[in-house]
Amino acid sequence: MSETKTPPNVPQIRRYQRWLREQRGLTFKTYNDLWRWSVTDLDAYWQSIWDYFDLQSPTPHSAVLARNVMPGAVWFPGAQANYAQQVFRHVAPAEAAGFKAIISRNEKGQQIELSWPELRRQVASLALHLTAQGVQPGDRVAVYLPNIPETMVAFLATASIGAVWSLCAPDMGAHAVLDRFKQIEPKVLIACDGVSYGGRDFDRMEVVQALREALPTVQHVILHDNLGTADTPLHAANPIAACPRFAWTTARNDDETAAFEPMWLPFDHPLWIVYSSGTTGLPKPIVHGHGGTVLVALALKTLHNDIGCSYDPNNWGERFHWYSSTGWVMWNAQVAGLLNGTTCVIYDGNPGGAKDKPDWTTLWRFAGELGVTFFGAGAAFYANCLKSGVDLAECGDLSAIRALGTTGSPLSPEAQAWGTEQFRRIATSPAQQDIWWCNISGGTDFCGAFIGGHRDMPQEPGVMQCRLLGCAVEAWNEQGQPVLGDVGELVCSQPIPSMPIFFWGDHHNARYLSSYFEMYPPGHGRKPGGGDLGPEAGGVWRHGDWLRVGTKGQGGEGCVIFGRSDATINRYGLRMGTSELYSAVEVLPEVMDSLVVDLEYLGRESYMPLFVVLRPGMALDDAMKTKLNDAIKTALSPRFVPNDIFQVTEIPRTLSGKKQELPIKKLLLGQPLEKVMNKDAMANPGCLDWYLAFAKNRLAA
């Protein structure tokens, strides 16, 4: 970083503000003043981030934001970047200070530690192997691996040669994975033989073979022996067993690996393809660029999450953990710790212990034993700890933890109060007496956060502290006007460097526009704080969340997310399109039709019911429920199994045949029928009586 003379323990964002004062002559009385500058003078703000983190490019950029429209913003034209280049800047100083790059443990207790030089060597070895297989910049590398160091190595190797990374978790079935990978036509598949979760081993060799057969563009497969089952007699006839092993591809150590350097790429060269599911069609294959991803990740991780560099004297020994599967964008957030020289501490397995022996102390004991300083997890994890009566005093030495992170769904005030009181009881430092909660909300869509933490601001249970720098976020009412203290649509009226550069295979940006700009299309936006955007301006990003900014009548910075404003499923932070679940259950011959809604509540656990229409004469007995749940587990993931299944006679549909997911969701959340549905626009309004009765009973429970 650019300055290291600030006294220890000073929040990162305060150090940045000091730098702004000394290097730019900029002083701000309040955080709101700083935020407003960052979203109205985009050029100055994002150039300051470039300079503050001393980003490198062999060629200069001719502008910061050359084209201010959404979509289609042009950032840092002329500059070059590479995610892996930024990571490797930390190899020498971190090694000299004696800090690790990655520390990993699985639920079997197996631990792996990678030094920074070893991380670089393995990345170089795999990168050279991929290049020898003919992988070129722009080729896609599809990956089916869990949250282990090998996944991070594979990602950095892919990025270093300009290939495009795409990752799915091994708890996803072949159907869901193929819905993603088929769209991007990968050249290489890197996969594991199986995974362990909840005390059980799950063989994935047959799934990997199915993926290989269904992906005709794949020319090379690398298999990781995660369970060591590939060479057993069970798989003797499986051709996947003959593929080169990951350990072999990363074993090279010679002059070429020592001399290897990641290639410089255009600022917006595709880095990875991540997937976000809407309510219709296949998952959206979202492409983010190298430069924008690095820039936004550094600002988020350092300034707002207050996660420093391990070898910086002001953050000596930083160890960053955010529990995640590889199917969640928080995996991307975890690996981003390497961008500013942080030690990433990762866990592969069930945070709640074995299925037949739940244990919500597992992650806490892991964090204590490995000296984690920043502990992050989904909001549901903390809720489960509260409900299970976890006592942190019995979880070992947690004295290193100074901050708790949450995301994925709204964190209830009760869960936050539980954690605060737990740390107050075990506190060994002033920081733990009032433990800092870094609650954030963002999305896979732009691989970042809109709302998050500020270590110097007051905390209120269940409330996120502020809108993030550079994020022109507001809550808009139905008239498209910003509101304070009232719930509205979360919108972003100015571009952010990590917003998608495009969707893969999306001709004329049709899906991109319909996903985020359908409600506020180009030429119909407003500037932050007022004033219309001109007719040539881009659109306004509508994110799909209900947001409240501040307190009614008082303004303020605190923000609360009230769940999704659309019908997308959000289970423990993992989003899935309803259409994917319908594909899984409606393929069954017994199922005529189905509808699912995910009900998110502030301060309560979410509830997802599935409604099914079965063939005449069939009943929804226990065997049928098991069959439906198994179909969802196999095609998607166990995470998307509904809370309850109900047999209905009809699914509400519009005159054009569209399932009325969002109106039913609003009805079940307590909104009156006349405000959420127009019976005249329905094909089968008579079916509503059942749903009205169901909603009444649900709300009364």
C-alpha positions in Angstrom: 0.0 0.0 0.0 1.0 3.6 -0.4 1.6 4.5 3.3 2.5 2.5 6.3 3.3 5.1 8.9 -0.1 5.3 10.5 -0.3 4.0 14.1 -1.3 0.4 14.5 -5.0 -0.6 14.7 -6.2 2.5 12.8 -9.1 1.4 10.6 -8.2 1.0 6.9 -10.8 3.5 5.8 -9.4 6.2 8.1 -5.9 5.6 6.7 -7.4 6.0 3.2 -9.0 9.3 4.2 -5.7 10.5 5.7 -4.1 9.7 2.3 -6.8 11.7 0.5 -6.1 14.7 2.7 -2.3 14.5 2.3 -2.1 13.5 -1.4 -5.3 15.1 -2.8 -6.1 17.9 -0.4 -9.5 16.4 0.2 -11.2 16.5 3.6 -14.7 15.3 4.4 -16.6 16.1 7.6 -18.8 13.1 7.5 -18.9 9.7 5.8 -21.9 10.8 3.8 -19.9 13.6 2.4 -17.1 11.2 1.4 -19.7 8.8 -0.1 -21.4 11.5 -2.1 -18.0 12.7 -3.5 -17.2 9.1 -4.5 -20.4 8.7 -6.5 -20.5 12.1 -8.1 -16.8 12.4 -9.1 -16.3 8.9 -10.3 -13.1 9.8 -12.1 -11.4 11.2 -9.0 -12.6 8.4 -6.7 -11.6 5.4 -8.9 -8.3 7.1 -9.8 -7.6 7.5 -6.1 -8.3 3.7 -5.6 -5.8 2.9 -8.4 -3.2 5.2 -6.8 -3.8 4.3 -3.2 -3.2 0.6 -3.9 -0.4 1.4 -6.3 -1.8 -0.7 -9.2 0.6 -1.4 -12.0 0.2 -1.4 -15.8 3.0 -1.5 -18.4 0.9 1.0 -20.4 -0.9 4.1 -19.1 -4.7 4.6 -19.2 -6.0 7.6 -21.2 -9.0 8.1 -19.0 -10.7 6.7 -15.9 -14.3 6.4 -17.1 -14.2 7.1 -20.8 -17.9 6.2 -21.3 -20.4 6.7 -18.5 -23.3 4.5 -19.4 -24.9 1.3 -18.1 -24.4 -1.2 -19.6 -21.3 -0.4 -21.7 -19.2 1.7 -19.4 -15.6 1.9 -20.5 -13.1 2.0 -17.7 -9.3 2.7 -17.8 -8.9 2.4 -21.6 -5.2 1.7 -22.5 -4.4 0.1 -19.1 -3.4 -3.5 -18.7 -4.1 -5.8 -15.8 -3.9 -9.4 -14.6 -5.5 -10.7 -11.4 -2.6 -13.1 -10.8 0.0 -10.3 -11.3 -1.6 -8.4 -8.4 -1.5 -11.5 -6.2 2.2 -12.3 -7.0 3.3 -8.8 -6.0 3.1 -10.1 -2.4 5.2 -13.2 -2.8 8.6 -11.7 -1.7 7.5 -9.4 1.1 5.1 -12.0 2.6 7.7 -14.7 2.5 10.3 -12.4 4.1 7.8 -11.7 6.9 7.1 -15.5 7.3 3.4 -15.4 6.5 1.5 -18.1 4.6 -0.7 -17.5 1.5 -3.3 -20.2 2.2 -4.1 -22.4 5.2 -6.8 -25.0 4.6 -8.5 -27.7 6.7 -11.3 -30.1 5.9 -13.8 -31.8 8.2 -11.5 -34.9 8.4 -8.9 -32.7 10.1 -6.5 -32.8 7.2 -4.6 -29.5 6.9 -2.6 -27.9 4.1 -0.5 -24.8 4.2 0.8 -23.0 1.1 3.6 -20.5 1.4 3.5 -17.6 -1.1 6.5 -19.0 -3.1 4.9 -22.5 -3.2 1.6 -20.9 -4.4 3.4 -19.1 -7.1 5.3 -22.3 -8.2 2.2 -24.4 -8.4 0.3 -21.7 -10.3 3.2 -21.5 -12.8 3.4 -25.3 -13.2 -0.3 -25.6 -14.0 -0.3 -22.5 -16.2 2.5 -24.0 -18.3 0.7 -27.3 -18.5 -2.5 -25.6 -19.7 -0.5 -23.6 -22.3 1.1 -26.9 -23.5 -2.4 -28.3 -24.1 -3.2 -25.4 -26.4 -5.1 -23.2 -24.0 -5.2 -19.6 -25.4 -6.4 -16.3 -23.9 -10.2 -16.3 -24.0 -10.5 -20.1 -23.9 -12.8 -21.3 -21.1 -11.7 -23.6 -18.2 -14.6 -25.2 -16.5 -14.0 -26.4 -12.9 -15.8 -28.7 -10.6 -13.9 -28.5 -7.3 -14.7 -27.8 -3.6 -13.3 -25.1 -1.3 -9.7 -26.3 -1.2 -6.2 -24.8 -2.1 -6.2 -26.6 -5.4 -9.2 -24.6 -6.5 -7.4 -21.3 -5.8 -4.3 -22.6 -7.6 -6.3 -23.6 -10.6 -8.0 -20.2 -10.7 -4.8 -18.2 -10.6 -3.2 -20.4 -13.3 -6.2 -19.9 -15.5 -6.2 -16.2 -15.0 -2.4 -15.9 -15.5 -2.6 -17.0 -19.1 -5.7 -15.1 -20.0 -8.1 -18.1 -20.1 -11.6 -17.6 -18.6 -12.4 -19.3 -15.3 -15.8 -20.9 -14.5 -16.5 -22.8 -11.3 -19.3 -25.0 -10.0 -19.5 -26.7 -6.6 -19.4 -30.6 -6.5 -22.6 -30.6 -4.4 -24.4 -29.6 -7.6 -25.9 -32.3 -9.8 -25.0 -32.9 -13.4 -28.1 -31.2 -14.7 -27.5 -27.9 -12.9 -23.8 -27.9 -13.8 -24.5 -28.6 -17.5 -27.0 -25.8 -17.5 -24.1 -23.6 -16.8 -21.1 -25.1 -18.5 -22.9 -26.0 -21.8 -23.4 -22.3 -22.4 -19.7 -21.4 -22.3 -18.2 -24.3 -24.4 -15.1 -24.9 -22.3 -11.9 -26.3 -23.7 -10.7 -27.8 -20.3 -12.5 -29.5 -17.5 -10.8 -29.7 -14.0 -12.8 -31.9 -11.6 -12.5 -33.9 -8.5 -13.3 -37.6 -7.9 -15.6 -36.8 -4.9 -16.2 -34.7 -1.9 -16.8 -35.1 1.9 -19.6 -33.3 3.6 -21.3 -33.8 6.9 -19.3 -36.9 7.8 -20.0 -38.7 4.5 -18.0 -39.2 1.3 -19.8 -38.5 -2.0 -18.4 -40.2 -5.1 -18.5 -37.9 -8.2 -16.8 -39.9 -10.8 -20.0 -40.8 -12.6 -21.0 -37.1 -12.6 -17.6 -36.1 -14.0 -18.0 -38.6 -16.8 -21.5 -37.3 -17.6 -20.1 -33.8 -17.7 -17.3 -34.9 -20.1 -19.7 -36.7 -22.4 -22.1 -33.7 -22.5 -19.4 -31.1 -23.2 -18.1 -31.9 -26.7 -15.8 -28.8 -26.7 -13.7 -30.2 -23.9 -10.3 -31.3 -25.2 -8.5 -32.0 -21.9 -9.5 -33.2 -18.4 -7.6 -32.9 -15.2 -8.7 -35.0 -12.3 -8.0 -34.1 -8.6 -7.8 -37.1 -6.2 -9.8 -35.5 -3.5 -11.1 -38.8 -2.1 -8.6 -41.1 -3.7 -11.3 -43.3 -5.2 -10.5 -42.8 -8.9 -8.2 -45.8 -9.2 -10.4 -48.2 -7.2 -11.9 -51.3 -9.0 -15.3 -49.5 -8.9 -14.0 -47.1 -11.6 -11.7 -49.3 -13.6 -13.9 -48.9 -16.7 -14.4 -45.2 -16.3 -12.2 -43.3 -18.8 -12.0 -40.3 -16.5 -9.8 -42.4 -14.2 -7.0 -42.3 -16.9 -6.9 -38.5 -17.0 -3.8 -36.7 -15.7 -3.9 -35.9 -12.0 -3.9 -32.4 -10.6 -1.0 -33.1 -8.4 1.1 -34.0 -11.4 0.2 -30.9 -13.3 1.3 -28.7 -10.4 4.5 -30.6 -9.5 6.8 -28.9 -12.0 9.7 -27.0 -10.5 12.4 -25.8 -13.0 13.8 -22.7 -14.7 10.6 -22.2 -16.6 8.3 -22.2 -13.6 10.8 -19.9 -11.8 10.8 -17.5 -14.8 7.0 -17.6 -15.4 5.1 -14.3 -15.2 1.3 -13.8 -15.8 0.6 -12.1 -19.1 -0.6 -8.5 -19.2 -4.1 -8.3 -20.6 -6.4 -5.4 -21.6 -8.1 -3.9 -18.5 -11.5 -5.5 -19.4 -10.2 -8.9 -20.6 -12.6 -11.6 -19.3 -11.5 -13.0 -15.9 -14.3 -15.4 -15.0 -17.9 -16.4 -15.8 -20.1 -16.6 -12.7 -23.8 -17.5 -12.7 -26.8 -15.8 -11.3 -30.3 -17.3 -11.9 -33.4 -15.4 -12.7 -36.9 -16.7 -12.7 -36.9 -17.8 -16.3 -34.5 -19.5 -18.7 -31.0 -20.8 -18.1 -28.6 -19.3 -15.5 -27.1 -16.0 -16.6 -23.4 -16.5 -17.5 -22.0 -13.3 -16.2 -18.5 -12.2 -17.4 -16.4 -9.9 -15.3 -13.1 -8.3 -16.3 -9.6 -8.5 -14.7 -9.1 -4.8 -14.0 -12.5 -4.0 -12.7 -12.7 -7.0 -10.4 -9.3 -6.3 -8.9 -10.1 -2.6 -8.3 -13.4 -3.2 -6.6 -12.2 -6.2 -4.6 -9.3 -4.2 -3.1 -11.6 -1.3 -2.2 -14.2 -3.6 -0.6 -11.9 -5.9 1.2 -9.6 -3.2 2.5 -11.6 0.0 3.1 -15.0 -1.5 4.1 -14.2 -5.0 5.4 -11.0 -3.6 7.1 -9.0 -6.6 6.1 -5.3 -5.6 5.9 -2.2 -7.0 4.5 -0.7 -9.7 6.7 2.8 -8.4 6.6 1.9 -4.7 7.0 3.1 -3.6 10.5 -0.4 -2.1 11.1 -2.1 -5.5 10.5 0.5 -8.0 11.6 -0.7 -11.5 11.1 -4.0 -10.8 9.4 -5.9 -14.1 8.8 -9.1 -13.9 6.8 -11.8 -16.6 6.7 -15.2 -16.4 5.1 -17.0 -19.8 5.1 -18.2 -20.6 1.6 -18.8 -23.3 -0.9 -17.5 -22.9 -4.4 -21.0 -22.4 -5.6 -21.3 -19.0 -3.9 -19.7 -15.7 -4.9 -18.2 -15.5 -1.4 -15.6 -18.0 -2.7 -14.6 -15.3 -5.1 -14.5 -12.8 -2.1 -12.4 -15.2 -0.1 -9.7 -15.7 -2.8 -9.6 -11.9 -3.2 -7.8 -11.7 0.1 -4.7 -12.7 -1.8 -4.9 -9.5 -3.8 -3.7 -7.4 -0.9 -1.4 -9.9 0.7 -3.7 -11.4 3.3 -3.5 -15.0 4.5 -6.6 -16.8 3.4 -7.9 -19.4 5.9 -10.4 -21.8 4.3 -12.6 -24.7 5.5 -14.0 -27.5 3.4 -16.9 -29.3 4.9 -20.2 -28.8 6.8 -20.0 -25.9 9.3 -22.7 -27.7 11.3 -20.9 -31.0 11.8 -22.1 -34.4 10.7 -25.8 -34.9 9.7 -26.4 -37.4 12.5 -24.4 -35.4 15.0 -24.9 -31.6 14.5 -22.1 -29.4 15.9 -22.3 -25.7 15.3 -19.0 -25.1 17.2 -17.0 -26.7 14.3 -16.1 -23.4 12.5 -15.4 -21.6 15.7 -13.0 -24.2 17.0 -11.3 -24.2 13.5 -11.0 -20.4 13.6 -9.6 -20.4 17.1 -7.0 -23.1 16.4 -5.8 -21.2 13.2 -5.8 -17.7 14.7 -8.4 -16.3 12.4 -8.7 -12.5 12.7 -11.7 -11.8 10.5 -14.4 -14.5 10.7 -17.2 -14.4 8.0 -20.1 -16.6 7.3 -23.7 -16.5 6.0 -26.3 -15.0 8.2 -28.0 -18.4 8.5 -24.8 -19.8 10.2 -25.1 -17.3 13.1 -28.9 -18.0 13.4 -28.1 -21.7 13.7 -25.5 -21.0 16.4 -28.1 -19.0 18.3 -30.8 -21.7 18.0 -28.3 -24.4 19.0 -27.2 -22.7 22.1 -23.5 -22.5 21.1 -21.3 -21.2 23.9 -18.2 -19.6 22.5 -16.4 -19.9 25.8 -16.3 -23.6 25.1 -14.8 -23.2 21.5 -11.2 -22.7 22.4 -9.0 -19.5 22.1 -10.9 -17.0 20.0 -8.8 -14.1 21.1 -7.5 -13.3 17.6 -11.0 -12.6 16.2 -11.6 -8.8 15.9 -14.4 -8.8 13.4 -17.4 -10.8 12.2 -18.7 -10.7 8.7 -22.2 -11.7 7.4 -24.0 -11.8 4.1 -26.3 -14.0 2.1 -29.6 -13.0 3.7 -30.6 -10.4 6.3 -29.0 -10.9 9.7 -31.6 -10.8 12.4 -31.1 -8.4 15.4 -31.3 -11.4 17.7 -28.5 -13.3 16.0 -26.3 -10.2 16.0 -27.1 -9.5 19.7 -26.2 -13.1 20.5 -22.8 -12.8 18.9 -22.1 -9.5 20.5 -22.9 -10.8 23.9 -20.9 -14.0 23.4 -17.8 -12.0 22.5 -18.4 -9.6 25.4 -18.3 -12.6 27.8 -15.0 -14.0 26.3 -13.3 -10.7 25.5 -9.6 -10.5 25.8 -9.2 -7.1 24.1 -11.2 -3.9 23.9 -12.1 -4.7 20.3 -13.9 -7.9 21.5 -15.9 -6.0 24.2 -18.0 -4.6 21.4 -17.1 -6.9 18.5 -17.4 -5.2 15.1 -20.0 -6.8 12.7 -19.2 -6.2 9.1 -22.6 -7.0 7.5 -22.6 -6.6 3.7 -25.1 -7.0 0.9 -24.1 -7.3 -2.8 -24.3 -9.9 -5.5 -22.8 -12.4 -7.8 -24.0 -10.0 -10.6 -21.2 -7.5 -10.1 -19.0 -9.6 -7.7 -19.1 -6.9 -5.0 -21.1 -5.3 -2.4 -23.4 -2.2 -2.5 -23.9 -1.9 1.3 -21.5 -2.9 4.0 -19.3 -2.0 7.0 -17.4 1.0 8.3 -15.3 0.2 11.4 -15.7 3.8 12.8 -19.4 4.0 12.5 -22.0 3.1 15.2 -23.5 -0.3 15.1 -27.2 -1.2 15.4 -28.2 -4.9 15.4 -29.8 -6.0 12.1 -28.7 -2.8 10.3 -25.8 -2.5 7.8 -23.7 0.6 8.5 -23.4 2.4 5.1 -23.6 2.5 1.4 -20.2 1.6 0.0 -17.8 4.1 -1.6 -18.3 4.3 -5.4 -21.7 2.8 -5.2 -24.5 5.2 -6.1 -27.1 3.2 -4.3 -30.6 4.4 -3.4 -34.0 3.1 -2.5 -36.6 4.1 -5.1 -40.3 4.2 -4.7 -42.8 3.2 -7.4 -42.5 6.6 -9.0 -38.7 6.2 -9.4 -37.9 8.7 -6.7 -35.3 8.1 -3.9 -36.7 7.7 -0.4 -35.2 7.8 3.0 -36.6 5.8 5.8 -39.0 3.9 3.5 -38.6 0.5 1.8 -38.0 0.7 -2.0 -36.2 -0.9 -4.9 -32.5 -1.1 -4.5 -31.0 0.7 -7.5 -27.6 1.9 -8.6 -27.5 4.9 -10.8 -23.8 5.0 -11.7 -21.5 2.3 -13.1 -19.1 0.4 -11.0 -15.9 -1.1 -12.6 -16.8 -4.7 -11.6 -20.2 -4.7 -13.3 -20.5 -7.3 -16.0 -18.7 -6.6 -19.3 -21.3 -8.8 -20.9 -23.2 -12.1 -20.6 -21.6 -15.0 -22.5 -23.5 -15.7 -25.7 -25.9 -12.8 -25.1 -26.6 -11.3 -28.5 -27.2 -7.5 -28.5 -27.0 -7.6 -24.6 -30.7 -8.7 -24.6 -30.5 -10.7 -21.4 -28.2 -8.2 -19.7 -30.6 -5.4 -20.3 -33.7 -7.4 -19.3 -31.9 -8.6 -16.1 -31.0 -5.2 -14.6 -32.4 -2.4 -16.8 -35.9 -3.4 -17.7 -37.5 -1.3 -15.0 -35.3 1.8 -15.5 -34.1 1.5 -19.2 -31.5 3.8 -20.8 -32.5 7.4 -20.9 -34.9 7.1 -17.9 -32.6 7.4 -15.0 -31.7 10.1 -12.4 -28.4 11.4 -11.1 -27.6 10.7 -7.4 -29.2 13.5 -5.4 -31.6 14.6 -8.2 -31.6 15.7 -11.8 -32.6 13.7 -14.9 -30.0 11.8 -16.9 -30.0 12.9 -20.5 -31.7 10.9 -23.3 -28.3 9.5 -24.4 -27.5 8.2 -20.9 -27.5 4.6 -19.9 -30.0 2.9 -17.6 -30.3 2.5 -13.9 -29.3 -0.8 -12.4 -32.3 -2.4 -10.5 -30.8 -5.1 -8.3 -33.9 -7.0 -7.2 -33.7 -6.4 -3.4 -36.0 -4.4 -1.1 -33.9 -1.7 0.6 -34.4 0.9 3.3 -31.8 3.7 3.7 -31.8 5.6 7.0 -34.5 6.2 9.5 -37.8 7.7 8.4 -37.8 11.5 9.0 -34.1 11.5 10.0 -32.1 10.3 7.1 -28.9 8.6 8.3 -26.7 5.9 6.8 -27.9 2.7 8.3 -29.3 0.3 5.6 -31.6 -2.7 5.9 -32.2 -5.3 3.2 -35.7 -6.9 3.4 -35.1 -9.8 0.9 -35.6 -10.2 -2.8 -38.1 -8.0 -4.7 -38.3 -10.7 -7.4 -39.0 -14.4 -7.3 -35.4 -15.7 -7.3 -34.7 -18.3 -4.7 -32.1 -17.3 -2.1 -31.1 -20.2 0.1 -28.4 -19.5 2.6 -26.8 -16.9 0.2 -27.0 -19.3 -2.8 -29.3 -18.1 -5.6 -31.1 -20.3 -8.0 -33.7 -19.6 -10.7 -37.1 -21.0 -10.1 -37.0 -22.4 -13.6 -34.1 -24.7 -12.7 -36.2 -26.2 -9.8 -39.2 -26.6 -12.1 -36.9 -28.5 -14.6 -35.9 -30.8 -11.8 -39.4 -31.7 -10.6 -41.5 -31.4 -13.7 -39.5 -34.0 -15.5 -41.0 -36.5 -13.1 -44.0 -38.2 -14.8 -46.2 -37.7 -11.7 -45.8 -33.9 -11.8 -48.1 -31.9 -14.0 -47.2 -28.4 -12.8 -45.4 -26.7 -9.9 -44.7 -23.4 -8.3 -42.1 -22.4 -5.7 -41.6 -19.2 -3.7 -38.9 -18.3 -1.3 -40.2 -16.2 1.6 -37.6 -14.1 3.3 -38.3 -12.4 6.6 -36.4 -9.8 8.5 -35.4 -11.4 11.8 -36.8 -14.8 10.9 -35.6 -17.8 9.0 -36.7 -18.0 5.4 -39.4 -20.4 4.4 -39.7 -22.0 0.9 -42.8 -24.0 0.1 -43.2 -26.0 -3.1 -46.7 -26.4 -4.6 -47.3 -29.3 -7.1 -50.1 -30.4 -9.3 -50.0 -34.2 -9.6 -51.5 -36.4 -12.2 -55.2 -37.3 -11.6 -55.6 -40.0 -8.9 -52.1 -39.4 -7.4 -51.6 -38.3 -3.8 -48.7 -36.5 -2.2 -47.7 -39.2 0.2 -44.3 -39.5 2.0 -42.9 -41.6 -0.9 -43.8 -38.9 -3.4 -42.3 -36.2 -1.2 -39.1 -38.1 -1.0 -39.1 -38.6 -4.7 -39.5 -34.8 -5.3 -36.8 -33.9 -2.7 -34.4 -36.5 -4.2 -35.0 -35.0 -7.7 -34.1 -31.6 -6.4 -31.0 -32.9 -4.6 -29.8 -34.7 -7.6 -30.4 -32.0 -10.2 -29.6 -29.0 -8.2 -28.3 -29.4 -4.6 -29.6 -30.4 -1.2 -29.5 -26.7 -0.3 -32.6 -26.1 -2.5 -34.9 -28.8 -0.9 -38.1 -27.0 0.1 -39.3 -26.6 3.7 -42.7 -28.1 2.8 -44.5 -29.5 -0.2 -48.2 -29.1 -0.9 -50.5 -30.7 -3.4 -52.7 -28.1 -5.2 -55.2 -28.4 -8.0 -53.9 -25.5 -10.1 -50.9 -23.2 -10.3 -52.0 -19.5 -10.8 -51.1 -18.3 -14.3 -51.6 -15.1 -16.3 -53.6 -15.1 -19.5 -50.3 -15.6 -21.4 -49.6 -18.7 -19.3 -46.9 -17.2 -17.0 -46.7 -18.6 -13.5 -47.5 -15.9 -11.0 -44.6 -16.5 -8.6 -44.1 -12.9 -7.4 -47.8 -12.2 -6.7 -48.1 -15.4 -4.7 -44.9 -14.5 -2.9 -46.3 -11.1 -1.9 -49.6 -12.6 -0.9 -47.9 -15.1 1.4 -45.8 -12.3 2.9 -49.1 -10.5 3.9 -49.9 -8.1 1.2 -53.6 -7.8 0.2 -54.8 -9.6 -2.8 -56.1 -6.5 -4.6 -52.6 -4.9 -4.5 -50.7 -7.9 -5.9 -53.0 -9.5 -8.4 -55.4 -8.5 -11.2 -57.9 -11.3 -11.5 -58.9 -10.1 -15.0 -55.4 -10.8 -16.2 -55.4 -14.4 -14.8 -56.2 -17.5 -16.8 -57.5 -19.3 -13.7 -58.6 -16.8 -10.9 -60.7 -19.5 -9.3 -57.7 -21.2 -7.9 -56.8 -18.2 -5.7 -59.2 -19.2 -2.9 -56.9 -22.0 -1.8 -53.8 -19.7 -1.8 -55.7 -17.0 0.2 -56.6 -19.6 2.8 -53.1 -20.9 2.9 -51.7 -17.4 3.3 -54.2 -16.6 6.1 -53.1 -19.8 8.0 -49.5 -19.1 7.4 -49.6 -15.5 8.7 -51.6 -16.6 11.7 -49.1 -19.3 12.7 
